[in-house]
């Protein structure tokens, strides 16, 4: 959620929204987002459920995508590398 809120100030060319806490906060900041956005969540996340997320996700403009990681909680415990690889594959991460 914070990523979308600050994107107007820092001008990124894409956003990866990791574990959006849709049980507590809506996706409203993304509803006018014009850059590619990829949402990633675990299927065992305590603040993310598909039944709440899906109608909100429908309101986010294209280009958007979603990845769910099986057997993963909100903190991606023991799945950090998988999370990194998804982000790297979805949006090129420039090496510094």
Secondary structure as UniProt FT lines:
FT   HELIX           2..10
FT   STRAND          14..18
FT   TURN            22..24
FT   HELIX           28..30
FT   TURN            31..32
FT   STRAND          36..42
FT   TURN            43..44
FT   TURN            46..47
FT   HELIX           50..59
FT   STRAND          64..69
FT   TURN            70..71
FT   TURN            74..75
FT   TURN            77..78
FT   HELIX           80..90
//
